[in-house]
């Protein structure tokens, strides 16, 4: 048989196949789909297709995040602080290996002015002026008048809280809080400038206009003047800054949190920001997959997927909690960002994902294999019966009733669906 004969046979077969499929498609559109539409099956089928699209995409995203967390997510380098609880560091350069390490000693952090009122018995009746009391706060030469209505039934703490609420609502750059002491049953009004540093920017005054609110609560009493940060770099002379965030050069910026006798080191280290963002992507993808499966209560295969995810989560809940990943009452993943950051800094985050990816029964392998199965064999996680009682196969159609897809919803599908 020559090549032309072979080609002619192939062409004839191709024509016959596509012709048959066209006829079959027309029959479905004429006879079956309208019937299914009347029974509401079309919306059910399209809902199932949307579900498949979502779980397929989410499972692929889980796989991508786990692949990154098994190594690449922890390979980035940056400049880091030897004690993040005393000083944090950010790096805006792109060549940390060319940046020399440095040392920083923080003698004093920058702060704004702080006023502390007198301690009063919180539950005792307020004995000052009743009715409308007015007082003024002057910040940077600008005065703002505030008023507080004092009721006859108000306690000392009630009045302090009313003053704090009025100050905070005014937005004048002063943070007001009421500090309570359960041991002495006392309360105190504290005012603090949100601007740090010495000078007029962080200084303020509080005076009575009518009534005796500030005099009786002690709101005008200055406990601390605004101050600058005092620090040194590489053992050099003392430097000052009105802000606790300073530029140290070479793309390095440091934020002072507390003074310490310790000499802090800034050196090359692992950049945990990318790793933590990858963990957040993993959690989001996990929740997308879980949310889709758990809400389809009429589909046993979908519920089986949710059950498998819950089993993996329960098995590793303790070790996941150690790195800041928890679960809410509905079974969705949550993130404790503070614990996640600590795990990243201590190396526990990297250790968890690398060790579990190397164990047959580790979290990474377990959830990774499940996600891979969902991605490759998506039809195993949706019941074919949901596509309509008239069809043993999956026939999807557009809103115009056109056949757009053909697939057996079982292992060994003849045609793979395209999403």
C-alpha positions in Angstrom: 0.0 0.0 0.0 1.5 3.3 -1.0 1.5 6.5 1.1 -1.3 8.0 -1.0 -3.5 5.0 -0.2 -2.6 5.2 3.5 -3.4 8.9 3.5 -6.7 8.4 1.7 -7.7 5.7 4.3 -6.7 8.0 7.1 -8.6 10.9 5.5 -11.7 8.8 5.0 -11.5 7.6 8.7 -11.1 11.1 9.9 -14.0 12.3 7.9 -16.2 9.5 9.1 -15.2 10.0 12.7 -15.8 13.7 12.7 -19.0 13.3 10.7 -20.2 10.8 13.3 -19.3 13.0 16.1 -21.1 15.9 14.4 -24.2 13.9 14.0 -24.0 12.7 17.6 -23.5 16.2 18.7 -26.6 17.4 16.8 -28.7 14.6 18.3 -27.6 15.6 21.8 -28.4 19.2 21.2 -31.8 18.4 19.6 -33.0 15.6 21.9 -31.1 15.3 25.2 -29.8 18.8 26.1 -33.2 20.5 25.8 -34.7 17.7 28.0 -31.9 18.2 30.6 -32.4 21.9 30.5 -36.1 21.5 31.3 -35.0 19.4 34.3 -32.5 22.0 35.5 -29.6 19.6 34.6 -27.7 22.2 32.6 -27.0 24.5 35.6 -25.9 21.4 37.6 -23.5 20.3 34.9 -22.0 23.8 34.5 -21.7 24.0 38.3 -19.8 20.7 38.3 -17.5 22.0 35.6 -16.8 25.1 37.5 -16.0 23.0 40.6 -13.6 20.9 38.5 -11.9 24.0 37.2 -11.4 25.3 40.7 -10.1 22.2 42.3 -7.8 21.5 39.4 -6.3 25.1 39.6 -6.1 25.0 43.4 -4.4 21.6 43.5 -1.8 22.8 41.0 -1.1 25.9 43.1 -0.6 23.7 46.1 1.9 21.6 44.2 3.8 24.7 43.1 4.0 26.2 46.6 5.2 22.9 48.1 7.9 22.6 45.4 9.1 26.1 46.3 9.0 25.4 50.0 11.1 22.2 49.6 14.1 24.3 48.8 14.0 27.4 46.5 11.9 29.5 48.8 14.7 29.5 51.4 17.6 30.3 49.0 17.2 34.1 48.8 19.8 36.1 50.8 19.5 39.5 52.4 20.9 41.5 55.4 19.5 40.4 58.7 19.6 41.4 62.4 21.1 39.2 65.1 18.2 40.2 67.4 14.9 41.1 65.7 13.3 41.8 69.0 15.7 44.7 69.5 16.2 45.8 65.9 14.8 44.8 62.6 16.5 45.3 59.3 15.2 45.8 55.7 17.4 45.6 52.6 16.6 47.4 49.4 19.7 46.4 47.5 20.1 43.4 45.2 23.6 42.2 46.0 23.8 41.3 49.7 27.0 39.3 49.2 28.8 42.5 48.3 27.7 44.2 51.5 30.0 44.1 54.5 28.6 43.1 57.9 28.2 45.9 60.5 27.4 46.3 64.2 24.9 48.6 65.9 24.5 49.5 69.5 21.2 51.2 70.6 21.6 53.4 73.7 18.2 55.0 73.5 15.1 54.7 71.3 13.2 57.7 70.0 9.9 58.6 71.7 7.3 61.3 71.8 6.1 63.3 74.7 4.0 61.4 77.2 1.6 62.8 79.9 0.5 60.5 82.7 -2.5 61.6 84.8 -3.1 60.9 88.5 -4.2 57.4 89.6 -7.9 57.5 90.6 -10.1 54.8 92.1 -11.8 53.7 88.9 -15.1 52.7 90.3 -15.5 55.7 92.6 -17.9 58.5 91.7 -16.3 61.4 89.8 -16.2 64.4 92.0 -15.3 67.0 89.5 -17.5 69.4 87.5 -20.6 67.9 85.9 -22.2 68.8 82.6 -20.2 70.0 79.6 -16.5 70.4 80.2 -14.2 71.8 77.6 -10.4 71.5 77.3 -7.8 72.4 74.7 -4.9 70.4 73.2 -2.1 72.3 71.4 0.2 70.4 69.1 2.8 72.2 67.0 1.3 75.6 67.7 -2.2 74.5 66.6 -5.0 74.3 69.3 -8.0 72.0 69.2 -10.9 72.4 71.6 -12.7 69.3 72.8 -15.7 68.8 75.0 -16.8 66.0 77.3 -20.2 65.7 79.0 -19.9 64.4 82.5 -23.0 62.8 83.9 -23.8 62.7 87.6 -23.6 58.9 87.6 -20.1 58.8 86.0 -17.2 57.1 87.8 -13.6 58.3 87.5 -12.9 55.6 84.9 -16.0 56.6 82.9 -14.7 60.2 82.7 -11.1 59.2 81.8 -12.4 57.0 79.0 -14.7 59.8 77.7 -11.6 62.1 77.6 -9.6 59.4 75.8 -12.3 58.8 73.2 -12.6 62.5 72.5 -8.9 62.9 72.0 -8.5 59.9 69.8 -11.5 60.9 67.7 -10.0 64.4 67.2 -7.0 62.9 65.3 -4.5 65.5 66.6 -1.5 63.2 66.7 -2.0 62.2 70.4 -2.9 58.6 71.4 -4.9 58.4 74.6 -5.4 55.3 76.7 -6.8 54.5 80.1 -4.5 52.2 82.1 -6.1 50.2 84.8 -4.5 48.4 87.7 -6.6 45.5 89.1 -4.4 45.2 92.2 -5.2 48.7 93.4 -8.6 49.1 91.5 -7.2 52.3 90.0 -7.2 53.8 86.6 -5.0 56.5 84.9 -5.3 58.6 81.7 -2.1 58.4 79.5 -1.5 60.7 76.5 1.4 60.1 74.1 2.5 61.9 71.0 2.5 59.7 67.8 5.5 61.7 66.6 8.9 60.8 68.0 12.0 62.9 68.7 12.9 66.0 70.6 11.6 69.5 69.6 8.2 71.0 69.0 6.9 68.3 66.6 6.2 65.8 69.4 5.5 68.3 72.2 1.9 69.2 73.2 0.0 71.0 76.0 -3.4 70.2 77.6 -5.4 73.0 79.4 -8.9 73.4 80.7 -11.2 75.8 79.0 -14.3 75.3 81.1 -14.6 72.9 84.0 -11.8 71.1 85.7 -11.2 67.9 83.7 -7.5 68.2 83.0 -6.7 69.5 86.5 -8.6 66.7 88.3 -7.4 63.8 86.0 -3.9 65.2 85.7 -3.9 65.0 81.9 -1.6 68.0 81.7 1.2 66.4 83.7 4.2 65.7 81.6 5.9 62.4 82.5 8.4 62.3 79.6 9.6 64.9 77.1 10.1 63.8 73.5 13.5 62.3 72.8 15.8 61.3 70.0 17.2 57.8 69.3 20.9 57.5 70.3 23.0 54.8 68.6 26.4 54.0 67.2 27.6 52.0 64.2 30.7 49.8 64.0 31.9 51.2 67.4 31.9 54.7 66.1 30.7 58.0 67.7 27.2 58.4 69.0 24.5 59.4 66.4 21.0 60.7 67.0 17.8 60.4 65.1 14.3 61.8 65.7 12.9 58.6 64.2 13.6 55.0 65.2 14.0 54.0 61.5 17.4 55.0 60.2 19.3 54.6 56.9 22.7 52.9 57.5 23.8 53.0 53.8 24.3 50.3 51.2 20.6 49.7 51.0 20.3 48.8 54.7 17.6 50.4 56.9 17.3 49.6 60.6 14.3 50.1 62.9 15.1 50.3 66.6 12.7 48.6 69.0 14.4 48.7 72.3 17.7 49.9 73.8 20.2 47.2 74.9 23.7 46.7 76.2 24.1 44.1 73.5 26.0 45.0 70.3 23.7 43.9 67.5 25.0 42.5 64.2 23.8 43.1 60.7 25.0 40.4 58.4 24.1 38.3 55.4 21.3 35.8 56.1 18.3 34.1 54.5 15.4 36.3 53.3 12.4 34.8 54.9 9.9 37.2 53.3 9.6 35.1 50.1 9.3 31.9 52.1 6.5 33.3 54.3 4.6 34.7 51.2 4.9 31.2 49.7 3.4 29.7 52.9 0.5 32.2 52.5 0.0 31.0 48.9 0.0 27.4 50.1 -2.7 28.2 52.8 -4.8 30.1 50.3 -4.7 27.3 47.7 -5.4 24.7 50.4 -8.5 26.7 51.5 -9.7 27.1 48.0 -9.5 23.4 47.4 -11.1 22.5 50.7 -13.9 25.1 50.4 -15.0 23.8 47.0 -15.0 20.2 48.2 -16.7 20.6 51.6 -19.6 22.7 50.3 -20.7 20.0 47.7 -22.7 18.0 50.3 -24.6 16.1 47.5 -21.4 14.7 46.0 -19.8 11.8 47.9 -16.6 12.0 45.8 -16.2 15.6 46.7 -16.9 14.9 50.3 -14.3 12.2 50.2 -11.7 14.8 49.0 -12.6 17.0 52.0 -12.3 14.1 54.3 -8.8 13.2 53.0 -7.7 16.8 53.5 -9.0 16.9 57.0 -7.2 13.6 57.9 -3.9 15.0 56.7 -4.5 18.2 58.6 -5.4 16.5 61.8 -2.3 14.2 61.6 0.1 17.1 61.4 -1.9 19.8 63.3 0.6 19.9 66.2 3.7 20.3 64.0 1.9 22.8 61.8 0.9 24.8 64.8 4.6 25.1 65.8 5.2 27.1 62.6 2.2 29.3 62.8 -0.4 27.3 60.8 -3.6 26.4 62.5 -7.2 25.5 61.6 -10.5 27.2 62.3 -13.7 25.4 63.4 -14.7 24.8 59.7 -11.4 23.0 58.9 -9.8 25.9 57.0 -6.2 26.8 57.5 -5.3 29.9 59.4 -1.9 31.8 59.8 -0.5 33.3 63.0 1.8 35.7 61.3 3.8 36.4 64.5 4.5 32.7 65.1 5.2 32.2 61.4 7.8 35.0 61.5 9.4 33.5 64.6 9.5 30.1 63.0 11.1 31.6 59.9 13.8 33.5 61.9 14.6 30.4 64.0 14.9 28.1 61.0 11.9 25.9 62.1 10.0 26.9 59.0 12.6 25.7 56.6 13.3 22.6 58.7 9.6 21.6 58.7 9.1 21.8 54.9 12.4 20.2 54.0 12.2 17.4 56.5 8.6 16.6 55.6 9.3 16.6 51.9 11.8 13.9 52.5 9.6 11.6 54.5 7.1 9.2 52.9 4.5 10.1 55.5 5.5 13.8 56.0 3.0 16.6 55.6 4.5 17.9 52.4 4.5 14.5 50.7 1.0 13.6 52.0 -0.8 16.8 50.9 1.4 17.0 47.8 0.4 13.6 46.6 -3.2 14.3 47.3 -3.0 17.6 45.3 -1.2 15.9 42.5 -3.9 13.2 42.3 -6.6 15.9 42.2 -4.7 17.7 39.4 -4.1 14.6 37.3 -7.2 12.6 38.0 -9.8 15.4 38.6 -12.7 13.2 37.5 -12.1 10.9 40.5 -13.4 13.7 42.7 -16.8 14.5 41.1 -19.7 12.1 40.7 -20.6 11.5 37.1 -24.3 11.3 38.1 -24.3 15.0 38.8 -24.0 15.7 35.1 -27.5 14.4 34.4 -29.4 11.2 34.6 -29.6 10.8 30.8 -25.8 10.8 30.3 -23.2 8.2 31.4 -20.5 10.5 30.1 -19.7 14.2 30.7 -21.3 16.3 28.0 -20.8 20.0 28.6 -22.6 22.6 26.6 -22.6 26.4 26.3 -25.5 28.6 27.1 -26.6 28.3 23.5 -26.9 24.5 23.8 -23.7 23.7 21.7 -21.7 20.6 22.6 -18.3 21.8 23.7 -16.7 18.8 25.4 -16.7 15.0 25.5 -15.2 12.9 28.3 -15.9 9.8 30.3 -15.8 10.6 34.0 -13.9 7.5 35.0 -10.4 6.2 35.1 -9.0 5.6 31.6 -10.9 8.4 29.9 -10.8 8.2 26.1 -10.6 12.0 25.7 -8.9 14.2 28.3 -10.9 17.3 29.1 -9.2 20.7 28.5 -9.5 23.5 31.0 
